[in-house]
Amino acid sequence: MPIIGLAGLALPAAPDNQEHSSGFLGFLVIFLLALAVYLLVRNMTARLRRMNYRHEEELDPQTGAPRAGGDGTSARR
């Protein structure tokens, strides 16, 4: 019987039959998080494209092997 008594203490009090919502502040937080994720994904996609183009510039178009005359790394532009 003591377990049943403790379970009653762990339950939160009833919200007096009122509906609660996150309101405008909750919407604003979710909107800003979604905007941040969108901008990060867009930035990451652009960086990956540039990295791929740089990699293609380093390769010899005929053989597909790295060009002679270096260690295969390009100078930062």
N, C-alpha and C positions, 0 to 999 in steps of 0.2 A: 503493500500500500504506500510506502513512502515514495516509490518511483512515480506513481500517479500524481502525488502532491507536487513533486519537483517539476514534472512535465507542465503543470499548470502555471508555474512561475516563469518558465522559459518562453511562453507564448507572448507576443506583443499585445498591447492593449488595442481594442477595436478603435478604428478611426472615426467613430461616432457617425457612421453611415454617410460620410462625405466622400465624394470622389476626389482623388488627388492626382495631379498630373505634373509633369516636369515643367510645363509652361514654356514661356518664351526663352528663358535662360537655358533650359534643356535643349530646345531646338537650336539655339545659337551655338551651343557647345558641339552638338552633333554636326551641324553645318560646317563649322570651322575645322573639325577633324576630317570630314569628307573632303573639304577643299584642300587641306594640307596633304592628304593622301593622293589626290589627283595631281597636284603640282609636283610631288615627289616622284610619282610614276612617270610623268611627262619628262621631267629632268633626267631620270635614269634612262629612259628610252633614247633621248637625244645623245647622252654620253655613250651609250652602247653603240649607236650608229656611228658616231665619230671614231670610236675605238676600232670598229670594223673597217671603216674607210682607211684609217692609218695603217692597219694591218695589211690591207690589200695593196697600198702604195709600196710597202716594203717588199712585196713579193714580185718576182720576175714574171711578167705576163705570159711568157712563152713556156717556161718550165714549171712555174708555180713554186719554185724554190726561193729561199731568201737571196737577195741580191748580194753580189760579191763586193768586198770593200768595207766591211764593217762587221760588227758582232750581231747584227740583226735588230739592233735597237735604233730608233730614230730620235733625233733631237726634239725636245719639247717645243711646240710652236706657240 
